Amino acid sequence: MKRRFIAGAKCPKCDALDRVVMLSEHEHEWIECVECGYNENRPTKADLAATQSTAPDEIGVIQFRPR
């Protein structure tokens, strides 16, 4: 198991700074807070492909003209 601390990262649950570690084992990766125990799996390529929509994004460009 590979373990690396992420410098400058805040825990999403307890907001502890520099207490988040990234763990990886084979092809599985996740983060974990050593302060409160929060953990979160890193999405795989299959997970990302399943969440992407075929509908266009609702982000557009708005041009402002000076008065």
Predicted model as a PDB file, atoms N, CA, C, CB and O in Angstrom, pLDDT in the B-factor column:
MODEL        1                                                                  
ATOM      1  N   MET A   1       0.852  -1.170   0.000  1.00 85.00           N  
ATOM      2  CA  MET A   1       0.000   0.000   0.000  1.00 85.00           C  
ATOM      3  C   MET A   1       0.902   1.238   0.000  1.00 85.00           C  
ATOM      4  CB  MET A   1      -0.972  -0.005   1.229  1.00 85.00           C  
ATOM      5  O   MET A   1       1.851   1.334   0.777  1.00 85.00           O  
ATOM      6  N   LYS A   2       0.587   2.165  -0.876  1.00 89.00           N  
ATOM      7  CA  LYS A   2       1.334   3.403  -0.991  1.00 89.00           C  
ATOM      8  C   LYS A   2       0.591   4.499  -0.243  1.00 89.00           C  
ATOM      9  CB  LYS A   2       1.547   3.789  -2.474  1.00 89.00           C  
ATOM     10  O   LYS A   2      -0.631   4.599  -0.354  1.00 89.00           O  
ATOM     11  N   ARG A   3       1.307   5.322   0.518  1.00 91.00           N  
ATOM     12  CA  ARG A   3       0.681   6.358   1.350  1.00 91.00           C  
ATOM     13  C   ARG A   3       1.442   7.668   1.166  1.00 91.00           C  
ATOM     14  CB  ARG A   3       0.662   5.936   2.859  1.00 91.00           C  
ATOM     15  O   ARG A   3       2.654   7.723   1.373  1.00 91.00           O  
ATOM     16  N   ARG A   4       0.707   8.750   0.764  1.00 91.00           N  
ATOM     17  CA  ARG A   4       1.335  10.058   0.560  1.00 91.00           C  
ATOM     18  C   ARG A   4       0.472  11.153   1.175  1.00 91.00           C  
ATOM     19  CB  ARG A   4       1.560  10.332  -0.948  1.00 91.00           C  
ATOM     20  O   ARG A   4      -0.731  11.210   0.922  1.00 91.00           O  
ATOM     21  N   PHE A   5       1.073  12.015   1.974  1.00 91.00           N  
ATOM     22  CA  PHE A   5       0.345  13.163   2.507  1.00 91.00           C  
ATOM     23  C   PHE A   5       0.209  14.212   1.416  1.00 91.00           C  
ATOM     24  CB  PHE A   5       1.060  13.754   3.754  1.00 91.00           C  
ATOM     25  O   PHE A   5       1.105  14.373   0.587  1.00 91.00           O  
ATOM     26  N   ILE A   6      -0.904  14.920   1.416  1.00 89.00           N  
ATOM     27  CA  ILE A   6      -1.176  15.960   0.423  1.00 89.00           C  
ATOM     28  C   ILE A   6      -0.972  17.305   1.112  1.00 89.00           C  
ATOM     29  CB  ILE A   6      -2.635  15.832  -0.177  1.00 89.00           C  
ATOM     30  O   ILE A   6      -1.780  17.706   1.950  1.00 89.00           O  
ATOM     31  N   ALA A   7       0.094  17.993   0.763  1.00 91.00           N  
ATOM     32  CA  ALA A   7       0.432  19.268   1.395  1.00 91.00           C  
ATOM     33  C   ALA A   7      -0.608  20.332   1.061  1.00 91.00           C  
ATOM     34  CB  ALA A   7       1.826  19.734   0.953  1.00 91.00           C  
ATOM     35  O   ALA A   7      -0.993  20.495  -0.097  1.00 91.00           O  
ATOM     36  N   GLY A   8      -1.052  21.042   2.071  1.00 91.00           N  
ATOM     37  CA  GLY A   8      -1.989  22.146   1.880  1.00 91.00           C  
ATOM     38  C   GLY A   8      -3.437  21.732   1.722  1.00 91.00           C  
ATOM     39  O   GLY A   8      -4.296  22.588   1.512  1.00 91.00           O  
ATOM     40  N   ALA A   9      -3.735  20.447   1.817  1.00 90.00           N  
ATOM     41  CA  ALA A   9      -5.112  19.972   1.636  1.00 90.00           C  
ATOM     42  C   ALA A   9      -5.882  20.054   2.951  1.00 90.00           C  
ATOM     43  CB  ALA A   9      -5.123  18.523   1.101  1.00 90.00           C  
ATOM     44  O   ALA A   9      -5.347  19.780   4.025  1.00 90.00           O  
ATOM     45  N   LYS A  10      -7.155  20.438   2.834  1.00 92.00           N  
ATOM     46  CA  LYS A  10      -8.051  20.489   3.992  1.00 92.00           C  
ATOM     47  C   LYS A  10      -9.014  19.312   3.937  1.00 92.00           C  
ATOM     48  CB  LYS A  10      -8.832  21.832   4.037  1.00 92.00           C  
ATOM     49  O   LYS A  10      -9.469  18.922   2.861  1.00 92.00           O  
ATOM     50  N   CYS A  11      -9.314  18.760   5.076  1.00 92.00           N  
ATOM     51  CA  CYS A  11     -10.299  17.680   5.156  1.00 92.00           C  
ATOM     52  C   CYS A  11     -11.685  18.258   4.878  1.00 92.00           C  
ATOM     53  CB  CYS A  11     -10.258  16.977   6.556  1.00 92.00           C  
ATOM     54  O   CYS A  11     -12.047  19.277   5.467  1.00 92.00           O  
ATOM     55  N   PRO A  12     -12.468  17.638   3.997  1.00 90.00           N  
ATOM     56  CA  PRO A  12     -13.820  18.130   3.712  1.00 90.00           C  
ATOM     57  C   PRO A  12     -14.763  18.052   4.905  1.00 90.00           C  
ATOM     58  CB  PRO A  12     -14.408  17.354   2.574  1.00 90.00           C  
ATOM     59  O   PRO A  12     -15.760  18.774   4.950  1.00 90.00           O  
ATOM     60  N   LYS A  13     -14.464  17.190   5.870  1.00 93.00           N  
ATOM     61  CA  LYS A  13     -15.359  17.013   7.016  1.00 93.00           C  
ATOM     62  C   LYS A  13     -14.973  17.899   8.204  1.00 93.00           C  
ATOM     63  CB  LYS A  13     -15.362  15.554   7.447  1.00 93.00           C  
ATOM     64  O   LYS A  13     -15.815  18.628   8.728  1.00 93.00           O  
ATOM     65  N   CYS A  14     -13.715  17.844   8.630  1.00 95.00           N  
ATOM     66  CA  CYS A  14     -13.321  18.561   9.849  1.00 95.00           C  
ATOM     67  C   CYS A  14     -12.472  19.804   9.584  1.00 95.00           C  
ATOM     68  CB  CYS A  14     -12.562  17.634  10.753  1.00 95.00           C  
ATOM     69  O   CYS A  14     -12.108  20.500  10.532  1.00 95.00           O  
ATOM     70  N   ASP A  15     -12.149  20.100   8.338  1.00 93.00           N  
ATOM     71  CA  ASP A  15     -11.345  21.259   7.924  1.00 93.00           C  
ATOM     72  C   ASP A  15      -9.926  21.261   8.494  1.00 93.00           C  
ATOM     73  CB  ASP A  15     -12.042  22.526   8.337  1.00 93.00           C  
ATOM     74  O   ASP A  15      -9.291  22.315   8.528  1.00 93.00           O  
ATOM     75  N   ALA A  16      -9.413  20.120   8.940  1.00 93.00           N  
ATOM     76  CA  ALA A  16      -8.041  20.045   9.430  1.00 93.00           C  
ATOM     77  C   ALA A  16      -7.086  20.208   8.244  1.00 93.00           C  
ATOM     78  CB  ALA A  16      -7.783  18.695  10.178  1.00 93.00           C  
ATOM     79  O   ALA A  16      -7.264  19.579   7.201  1.00 93.00           O  
ATOM     80  N   LEU A  17      -6.087  21.045   8.415  1.00 93.00           N  
ATOM     81  CA  LEU A  17      -5.121  21.330   7.361  1.00 93.00           C  
ATOM     82  C   LEU A  17      -3.938  20.371   7.458  1.00 93.00           C  
ATOM     83  CB  LEU A  17      -4.640  22.790   7.446  1.00 93.00           C  
ATOM     84  O   LEU A  17      -3.470  20.067   8.555  1.00 93.00           O  
ATOM     85  N   ASP A  18      -3.463  19.904   6.325  1.00 92.00           N  
ATOM     86  CA  ASP A  18      -2.303  19.011   6.231  1.00 92.00           C  
ATOM     87  C   ASP A  18      -2.484  17.698   6.999  1.00 92.00           C  
ATOM     88  CB  ASP A  18      -1.075  19.722   6.745  1.00 92.00           C  
ATOM     89  O   ASP A  18      -1.519  17.157   7.538  1.00 92.00           O  
ATOM     90  N   ARG A  19      -3.698  17.194   7.049  1.00 94.00           N  
ATOM     91  CA  ARG A  19      -3.968  15.925   7.725  1.00 94.00           C  
ATOM     92  C   ARG A  19      -4.563  14.896   6.757  1.00 94.00           C  
ATOM     93  CB  ARG A  19      -4.922  16.148   8.911  1.00 94.00           C  
ATOM     94  O   ARG A  19      -5.001  13.825   7.177  1.00 94.00           O  
ATOM     95  N   VAL A  20      -4.576  15.225   5.461  1.00 93.00           N  
ATOM     96  CA  VAL A  20      -5.173  14.344   4.451  1.00 93.00           C  
ATOM     97  C   VAL A  20      -4.065  13.549   3.770  1.00 93.00           C  
ATOM     98  CB  VAL A  20      -5.993  15.163   3.400  1.00 93.00           C  
ATOM     99  O   VAL A  20      -3.053  14.104   3.341  1.00 93.00           O  
ATOM    100  N   VAL A  21      -4.273  12.259   3.680  1.00 93.00           N  
ATOM    101  CA  VAL A  21      -3.314  11.368   3.048  1.00 93.00           C  
ATOM    102  C   VAL A  21      -3.997  10.655   1.882  1.00 93.00           C  
ATOM    103  CB  VAL A  21      -2.743  10.344   4.072  1.00 93.00           C  
ATOM    104  O   VAL A  21      -5.176  10.309   1.967  1.00 93.00           O  
ATOM    105  N   MET A  22      -3.254  10.436   0.788  1.00 90.00           N  
ATOM    106  CA  MET A  22      -3.780   9.681  -0.344  1.00 90.00           C  
ATOM    107  C   MET A  22      -3.195   8.277  -0.280  1.00 90.00           C  
ATOM    108  CB  MET A  22      -3.441  10.376  -1.709  1.00 90.00           C  
ATOM    109  O   MET A  22      -1.979   8.098  -0.218  1.00 90.00           O  
ATOM    110  N   LEU A  23      -4.070   7.295  -0.297  1.00 91.00           N  
ATOM    111  CA  LEU A  23      -3.666   5.895  -0.222  1.00 91.00           C  
ATOM    112  C   LEU A  23      -3.954   5.222  -1.558  1.00 91.00           C  
ATOM    113  CB  LEU A  23      -4.401   5.161   0.936  1.00 91.00           C  
ATOM    114  O   LEU A  23      -4.974   5.498  -2.189  1.00 91.00           O  
ATOM    115  N   SER A  24      -3.070   4.355  -1.982  1.00 89.00           N  
ATOM    116  CA  SER A  24      -3.319   3.604  -3.214  1.00 89.00           C  
ATOM    117  C   SER A  24      -2.848   2.174  -3.024  1.00 89.00           C  
ATOM    118  CB  SER A  24      -2.606   4.261  -4.430  1.00 89.00           C  
ATOM    119  O   SER A  24      -1.800   1.901  -2.439  1.00 89.00           O  
ATOM    120  N   GLU A  25      -3.674   1.273  -3.546  1.00 89.00           N  
ATOM    121  CA  GLU A  25      -3.371  -0.149  -3.488  1.00 89.00           C  
ATOM    122  C   GLU A  25      -3.824  -0.746  -4.810  1.00 89.00           C  
ATOM    123  CB  GLU A  25      -4.070  -0.852  -2.260  1.00 89.00           C  
ATOM    124  O   GLU A  25      -5.014  -0.750  -5.127  1.00 89.00           O  
ATOM    125  N   HIS A  26      -2.874  -1.247  -5.572  1.00 84.00           N  
ATOM    126  CA  HIS A  26      -3.130  -1.737  -6.926  1.00 84.00           C  
ATOM    127  C   HIS A  26      -3.704  -0.580  -7.754  1.00 84.00           C  
ATOM    128  CB  HIS A  26      -4.117  -2.970  -6.911  1.00 84.00           C  
ATOM    129  O   HIS A  26      -3.009   0.422  -7.928  1.00 84.00           O  
ATOM    130  N   GLU A  27      -4.908  -0.666  -8.261  1.00 80.00           N  
ATOM    131  CA  GLU A  27      -5.491   0.420  -9.054  1.00 80.00           C  
ATOM    132  C   GLU A  27      -6.540   1.199  -8.270  1.00 80.00           C  
ATOM    133  CB  GLU A  27      -6.111  -0.135 -10.329  1.00 80.00           C  
ATOM    134  O   GLU A  27      -7.206   2.064  -8.840  1.00 80.00           O  
ATOM    135  N   HIS A  28      -6.704   0.924  -7.007  1.00 85.00           N  
ATOM    136  CA  HIS A  28      -7.702   1.577  -6.162  1.00 85.00           C  
ATOM    137  C   HIS A  28      -7.036   2.723  -5.394  1.00 85.00           C  
ATOM    138  CB  HIS A  28      -8.357   0.554  -5.178  1.00 85.00           C  
ATOM    139  O   HIS A  28      -6.015   2.510  -4.739  1.00 85.00           O  
ATOM    140  N   GLU A  29      -7.602   3.945  -5.466  1.00 89.00           N  
ATOM    141  CA  GLU A  29      -7.059   5.098  -4.758  1.00 89.00           C  
ATOM    142  C   GLU A  29      -8.148   5.775  -3.937  1.00 89.00           C  
ATOM    143  CB  GLU A  29      -6.435   6.096  -5.746  1.00 89.00           C  
ATOM    144  O   GLU A  29      -9.303   5.824  -4.358  1.00 89.00           O  
ATOM    145  N   TRP A  30      -7.788   6.294  -2.774  1.00 91.00           N  
ATOM    146  CA  TRP A  30      -8.726   7.014  -1.927  1.00 91.00           C  
ATOM    147  C   TRP A  30      -7.956   7.978  -1.044  1.00 91.00           C  
ATOM    148  CB  TRP A  30      -9.571   6.040  -1.074  1.00 91.00           C  
ATOM    149  O   TRP A  30      -6.744   7.849  -0.868  1.00 91.00           O  
ATOM    150  N   ILE A  31      -8.685   8.958  -0.484  1.00 91.00           N  
ATOM    151  CA  ILE A  31      -8.085   9.879   0.472  1.00 91.00           C  
ATOM    152  C   ILE A  31      -8.648   9.580   1.847  1.00 91.00           C  
ATOM    153  CB  ILE A  31      -8.344  11.357   0.075  1.00 91.00           C  
ATOM    154  O   ILE A  31      -9.754   9.057   1.984  1.00 91.00           O  
ATOM    155  N   GLU A  32      -7.865   9.922   2.865  1.00 94.00           N  
ATOM    156  CA  GLU A  32      -8.297   9.680   4.238  1.00 94.00           C  
ATOM    157  C   GLU A  32      -7.722  10.772   5.133  1.00 94.00           C  
ATOM    158  CB  GLU A  32      -7.852   8.268   4.728  1.00 94.00           C  
ATOM    159  O   GLU A  32      -6.570  11.175   4.972  1.00 94.00           O  
ATOM    160  N   CYS A  33      -8.525  11.244   6.067  1.00 94.00           N  
ATOM    161  CA  CYS A  33      -8.076  12.232   7.051  1.00 94.00           C  
ATOM    162  C   CYS A  33      -7.583  11.479   8.278  1.00 94.00           C  
ATOM    163  CB  CYS A  33      -9.226  13.238   7.427  1.00 94.00           C  
ATOM    164  O   CYS A  33      -8.311  10.669   8.852  1.00 94.00           O  
ATOM    165  N   VAL A  34      -6.345  11.746   8.677  1.00 95.00           N  
ATOM    166  CA  VAL A  34      -5.802  11.055   9.847  1.00 95.00           C  
ATOM    167  C   VAL A  34      -6.326  11.660  11.151  1.00 95.00           C  
ATOM    168  CB  VAL A  34      -4.273  11.105   9.825  1.00 95.00           C  
ATOM    169  O   VAL A  34      -6.151  11.081  12.223  1.00 95.00           O  
ATOM    170  N   GLU A  35      -6.967  12.822  11.057  1.00 95.00           N  
ATOM    171  CA  GLU A  35      -7.518  13.484  12.240  1.00 95.00           C  
ATOM    172  C   GLU A  35      -8.884  12.915  12.627  1.00 95.00           C  
ATOM    173  CB  GLU A  35      -7.635  14.987  11.993  1.00 95.00           C  
ATOM    174  O   GLU A  35      -9.094  12.524  13.775  1.00 95.00           O  
ATOM    175  N   CYS A  36      -9.820  12.868  11.656  1.00 95.00           N  
ATOM    176  CA  CYS A  36     -11.196  12.454  11.981  1.00 95.00           C  
ATOM    177  C   CYS A  36     -11.599  11.114  11.364  1.00 95.00           C  
ATOM    178  CB  CYS A  36     -12.161  13.513  11.522  1.00 95.00           C  
ATOM    179  O   CYS A  36     -12.654  10.575  11.699  1.00 95.00           O  
ATOM    180  N   GLY A  37     -10.762  10.565  10.458  1.00 94.00           N  
ATOM    181  CA  GLY A  37     -11.074   9.277   9.856  1.00 94.00           C  
ATOM    182  C   GLY A  37     -11.922   9.341   8.594  1.00 94.00           C  
ATOM    183  O   GLY A  37     -12.264   8.299   8.036  1.00 94.00           O  
ATOM    184  N   TYR A  38     -12.273  10.549   8.125  1.00 94.00           N  
ATOM    185  CA  TYR A  38     -13.055  10.688   6.895  1.00 94.00           C  
ATOM    186  C   TYR A  38     -12.295  10.048   5.740  1.00 94.00           C  
ATOM    187  CB  TYR A  38     -13.359  12.184   6.590  1.00 94.00           C  
ATOM    188  O   TYR A  38     -11.075  10.190   5.646  1.00 94.00           O  
ATOM    189  N   ASN A  39     -13.008   9.341   4.858  1.00 92.00           N  
ATOM    190  CA  ASN A  39     -12.366   8.808   3.660  1.00 92.00           C  
ATOM    191  C   ASN A  39     -13.298   8.942   2.475  1.00 92.00           C  
ATOM    192  CB  ASN A  39     -11.959   7.339   3.859  1.00 92.00           C  
ATOM    193  O   ASN A  39     -14.520   8.983   2.617  1.00 92.00           O  
ATOM    194  N   GLU A  40     -12.692   9.010   1.307  1.00 90.00           N  
ATOM    195  CA  GLU A  40     -13.438   9.180   0.067  1.00 90.00           C  
ATOM    196  C   GLU A  40     -12.690   8.459  -1.042  1.00 90.00           C  
ATOM    197  CB  GLU A  40     -13.636  10.688  -0.278  1.00 90.00           C  
ATOM    198  O   GLU A  40     -11.479   8.620  -1.190  1.00 90.00           O  
ATOM    199  N   ASN A  41     -13.420   7.659  -1.825  1.00 88.00           N  
ATOM    200  CA  ASN A  41     -12.814   6.943  -2.946  1.00 88.00           C  
ATOM    201  C   ASN A  41     -12.602   7.877  -4.120  1.00 88.00           C  
ATOM    202  CB  ASN A  41     -13.684   5.755  -3.366  1.00 88.00           C  
ATOM    203  O   ASN A  41     -13.410   8.771  -4.371  1.00 88.00           O  
ATOM    204  N   ARG A  42     -11.517   7.664  -4.831  1.00 77.00           N  
ATOM    205  CA  ARG A  42     -11.260   8.420  -6.049  1.00 77.00           C  
ATOM    206  C   ARG A  42     -12.048   7.753  -7.167  1.00 77.00           C  
ATOM    207  CB  ARG A  42      -9.722   8.483  -6.383  1.00 77.00           C  
ATOM    208  O   ARG A  42     -11.975   6.534  -7.328  1.00 77.00           O  
ATOM    209  N   PRO A  43     -12.798   8.528  -7.941  1.00 71.00           N  
ATOM    210  CA  PRO A  43     -13.587   7.907  -9.011  1.00 71.00           C  
ATOM    211  C   PRO A  43     -12.689   7.278 -10.075  1.00 71.00           C  
ATOM    212  CB  PRO A  43     -14.513   8.942  -9.658  1.00 71.00           C  
ATOM    213  O   PRO A  43     -11.626   7.806 -10.401  1.00 71.00           O  
ATOM    214  N   THR A  44     -13.132   6.151 -10.604  1.00 67.00           N  
ATOM    215  CA  THR A  44     -12.403   5.489 -11.680  1.00 67.00           C  
ATOM    216  C   THR A  44     -12.837   6.066 -13.019  1.00 67.00           C  
ATOM    217  CB  THR A  44     -12.632   3.961 -11.645  1.00 67.00           C  
ATOM    218  O   THR A  44     -13.782   6.852 -13.071  1.00 67.00           O  
ATOM    219  N   LYS A  45     -12.175   5.696 -14.083  1.00 68.00           N  
ATOM    220  CA  LYS A  45     -12.542   6.178 -15.421  1.00 68.00           C  
ATOM    221  C   LYS A  45     -13.954   5.726 -15.789  1.00 68.00           C  
ATOM    222  CB  LYS A  45     -11.532   5.674 -16.475  1.00 68.00           C  
ATOM    223  O   LYS A  45     -14.687   6.455 -16.457  1.00 68.00           O  
ATOM    224  N   ALA A  46     -14.333   4.532 -15.355  1.00 68.00           N  
ATOM    225  CA  ALA A  46     -15.682   4.029 -15.638  1.00 68.00           C  
ATOM    226  C   ALA A  46     -16.724   4.866 -14.902  1.00 68.00           C  
ATOM    227  CB  ALA A  46     -15.807   2.541 -15.235  1.00 68.00           C  
ATOM    228  O   ALA A  46     -17.786   5.155 -15.452  1.00 68.00           O  
ATOM    229  N   ASP A  47     -16.425   5.259 -13.653  1.00 67.00           N  
ATOM    230  CA  ASP A  47     -17.344   6.103 -12.889  1.00 67.00           C  
ATOM    231  C   ASP A  47     -17.529   7.457 -13.568  1.00 67.00           C  
ATOM    232  CB  ASP A  47     -16.830   6.296 -11.452  1.00 67.00           C  
ATOM    233  O   ASP A  47     -18.644   7.969 -13.661  1.00 67.00           O  
ATOM    234  N   LEU A  48     -16.430   8.025 -14.037  1.00 64.00           N  
ATOM    235  CA  LEU A  48     -16.504   9.337 -14.686  1.00 64.00           C  
ATOM    236  C   LEU A  48     -17.290   9.265 -15.996  1.00 64.00           C  
ATOM    237  CB  LEU A  48     -15.093   9.879 -14.951  1.00 64.00           C  
ATOM    238  O   LEU A  48     -18.059  10.175 -16.307  1.00 64.00           O  
ATOM    239  N   ALA A  49     -17.101   8.197 -16.759  1.00 67.00           N  
ATOM    240  CA  ALA A  49     -17.817   8.040 -18.019  1.00 67.00           C  
ATOM    241  C   ALA A  49     -19.314   7.872 -17.786  1.00 67.00           C  
ATOM    242  CB  ALA A  49     -17.268   6.845 -18.794  1.00 67.00           C  
ATOM    243  O   ALA A  49     -20.120   8.345 -18.587  1.00 67.00           O  
ATOM    244  N   ALA A  50     -19.690   7.208 -16.709  1.00 68.00           N  
ATOM    245  CA  ALA A  50     -21.105   6.985 -16.409  1.00 68.00           C  
ATOM    246  C   ALA A  50     -21.803   8.269 -15.978  1.00 68.00           C  
ATOM    247  CB  ALA A  50     -21.251   5.932 -15.322  1.00 68.00           C  
ATOM    248  O   ALA A  50     -23.005   8.417 -16.194  1.00 68.00           O  
ATOM    249  N   THR A  51     -21.069   9.199 -15.373  1.00 65.00           N  
ATOM    250  CA  THR A  51     -21.690  10.438 -14.891  1.00 65.00           C  
ATOM    251  C   THR A  51     -21.741  11.524 -15.951  1.00 65.00           C  
ATOM    252  CB  THR A  51     -20.944  10.953 -13.687  1.00 65.00           C  
ATOM    253  O   THR A  51     -22.468  12.504 -15.788  1.00 65.00           O  
ATOM    254  N   GLN A  52     -20.990  11.377 -17.029  1.00 63.00           N  
ATOM    255  CA  GLN A  52     -21.000  12.393 -18.077  1.00 63.00           C  
ATOM    256  C   GLN A  52     -22.279  12.274 -18.895  1.00 63.00           C  
ATOM    257  CB  GLN A  52     -19.757  12.259 -18.988  1.00 63.00           C  
ATOM    258  O   GLN A  52     -22.707  11.182 -19.269  1.00 63.00           O  
ATOM    259  N   SER A  53     -22.855  13.400 -19.152  1.00 59.00           N  
ATOM    260  CA  SER A  53     -24.106  13.452 -19.890  1.00 59.00           C  
ATOM    261  C   SER A  53     -23.832  13.716 -21.366  1.00 59.00           C  
ATOM    262  CB  SER A  53     -25.034  14.533 -19.310  1.00 59.00           C  
ATOM    263  O   SER A  53     -22.821  14.322 -21.720  1.00 59.00           O  
ATOM    264  N   THR A  54     -24.731  13.259 -22.213  1.00 60.00           N  
ATOM    265  CA  THR A  54     -24.597  13.555 -23.632  1.00 60.00           C  
ATOM    266  C   THR A  54     -25.239  14.894 -23.976  1.00 60.00           C  
ATOM    267  CB  THR A  54     -25.221  12.442 -24.466  1.00 60.00           C  
ATOM    268  O   THR A  54     -25.050  15.412 -25.076  1.00 60.00           O  
ATOM    269  N   ALA A  55     -25.994  15.450 -23.040  1.00 61.00           N  
ATOM    270  CA  ALA A  55     -26.609  16.755 -23.255  1.00 61.00           C  
ATOM    271  C   ALA A  55     -25.537  17.836 -23.145  1.00 61.00           C  
ATOM    272  CB  ALA A  55     -27.757  17.007 -22.236  1.00 61.00           C  
ATOM    273  O   ALA A  55     -24.589  17.695 -22.373  1.00 61.00           O  
ATOM    274  N   PRO A  56     -25.683  18.903 -23.904  1.00 62.00           N  
ATOM    275  CA  PRO A  56     -24.687  19.970 -23.831  1.00 62.00           C  
ATOM    276  C   PRO A  56     -24.719  20.657 -22.465  1.00 62.00           C  
ATOM    277  CB  PRO A  56     -24.925  20.999 -24.947  1.00 62.00           C  
ATOM    278  O   PRO A  56     -25.750  20.697 -21.793  1.00 62.00           O  
ATOM    279  N   ASP A  57     -23.582  21.184 -22.082  1.00 62.00           N  
ATOM    280  CA  ASP A  57     -23.495  21.928 -20.827  1.00 62.00           C  
ATOM    281  C   ASP A  57     -24.356  23.179 -20.911  1.00 62.00           C  
ATOM    282  CB  ASP A  57     -22.030  22.300 -20.505  1.00 62.00           C  
ATOM    283  O   ASP A  57     -24.622  23.693 -21.997  1.00 62.00           O  
ATOM    284  N   GLU A  58     -24.781  23.654 -19.766  1.00 72.00           N  
ATOM    285  CA  GLU A  58     -25.582  24.864 -19.726  1.00 72.00           C  
ATOM    286  C   GLU A  58     -24.724  26.072 -19.410  1.00 72.00           C  
ATOM    287  CB  GLU A  58     -26.695  24.731 -18.704  1.00 72.00           C  
ATOM    288  O   GLU A  58     -25.192  27.041 -18.811  1.00 72.00           O  
ATOM    289  N   ILE A  59     -23.486  26.009 -19.809  1.00 74.00           N  
ATOM    290  CA  ILE A  59     -22.565  27.121 -19.622  1.00 74.00           C  
ATOM    291  C   ILE A  59     -22.436  27.832 -20.955  1.00 74.00           C  
ATOM    292  CB  ILE A  59     -21.169  26.638 -19.092  1.00 74.00           C  
ATOM    293  O   ILE A  59     -22.177  27.205 -21.982  1.00 74.00           O  
ATOM    294  N   GLY A  60     -22.614  29.118 -20.934  1.00 70.00           N  
ATOM    295  CA  GLY A  60     -22.522  29.893 -22.165  1.00 70.00           C  
ATOM    296  C   GLY A  60     -21.635  31.103 -21.974  1.00 70.00           C  
ATOM    297  O   GLY A  60     -21.181  31.395 -20.867  1.00 70.00           O  
ATOM    298  N   VAL A  61     -21.398  31.791 -23.050  1.00 69.00           N  
ATOM    299  CA  VAL A  61     -20.580  32.993 -23.024  1.00 69.00           C  
ATOM    300  C   VAL A  61     -21.499  34.194 -23.115  1.00 69.00           C  
ATOM    301  CB  VAL A  61     -19.536  32.998 -24.176  1.00 69.00           C  
ATOM    302  O   VAL A  61     -22.360  34.268 -23.991  1.00 69.00           O  
ATOM    303  N   ILE A  62     -21.310  35.131 -22.204  1.00 65.00           N  
ATOM    304  CA  ILE A  62     -22.094  36.362 -22.204  1.00 65.00           C  
ATOM    305  C   ILE A  62     -21.138  37.504 -22.494  1.00 65.00           C  
ATOM    306  CB  ILE A  62     -22.848  36.576 -20.841  1.00 65.00           C  
ATOM    307  O   ILE A  62     -20.132  37.662 -21.803  1.00 65.00           O  
ATOM    308  N   GLN A  63     -21.437  38.289 -23.494  1.00 67.00           N  
ATOM    309  CA  GLN A  63     -20.595  39.426 -23.833  1.00 67.00           C  
ATOM    310  C   GLN A  63     -21.253  40.705 -23.362  1.00 67.00           C  
ATOM    311  CB  GLN A  63     -20.324  39.481 -25.344  1.00 67.00           C  
ATOM    312  O   GLN A  63     -22.405  40.985 -23.694  1.00 67.00           O  
ATOM    313  N   PHE A  64     -20.521  41.469 -22.596  1.00 70.00           N  
ATOM    314  CA  PHE A  64     -21.008  42.749 -22.124  1.00 70.00           C  
ATOM    315  C   PHE A  64     -20.421  43.838 -23.009  1.00 70.00           C  
ATOM    316  CB  PHE A  64     -20.642  42.977 -20.632  1.00 70.00           C  
ATOM    317  O   PHE A  64     -19.238  43.812 -23.349  1.00 70.00           O  
ATOM    318  N   ARG A  65     -21.252  44.776 -23.368  1.00 72.00           N  
ATOM    319  CA  ARG A  65     -20.800  45.894 -24.185  1.00 72.00           C  
ATOM    320  C   ARG A  65     -20.712  47.140 -23.308  1.00 72.00           C  
ATOM    321  CB  ARG A  65     -21.756  46.129 -25.395  1.00 72.00           C  
ATOM    322  O   ARG A  65     -21.607  47.411 -22.508  1.00 72.00           O  
ATOM    323  N   PRO A  66     -19.621  47.897 -23.467  1.00 69.00           N  
ATOM    324  CA  PRO A  66     -19.513  49.115 -22.672  1.00 69.00           C  
ATOM    325  C   PRO A  66     -20.561  50.137 -23.064  1.00 69.00           C  
ATOM    326  CB  PRO A  66     -18.133  49.716 -22.816  1.00 69.00           C  
ATOM    327  O   PRO A  66     -20.965  50.197 -24.225  1.00 69.00           O  
ATOM    328  N   ARG A  67     -21.003  50.933 -22.118  1.00 64.00           N  
ATOM    329  CA  ARG A  67     -22.018  51.968 -22.397  1.00 64.00           C  
ATOM    330  C   ARG A  67     -21.444  53.158 -23.069  1.00 64.00           C  
ATOM    331  CB  ARG A  67     -22.694  52.403 -21.141  1.00 64.00           C  
ATOM    332  O   ARG A  67     -22.168  54.108 -23.367  1.00 64.00           O  
TER     333      ARG A  67                                                      
ENDMDL                                                                          
END                                                                             
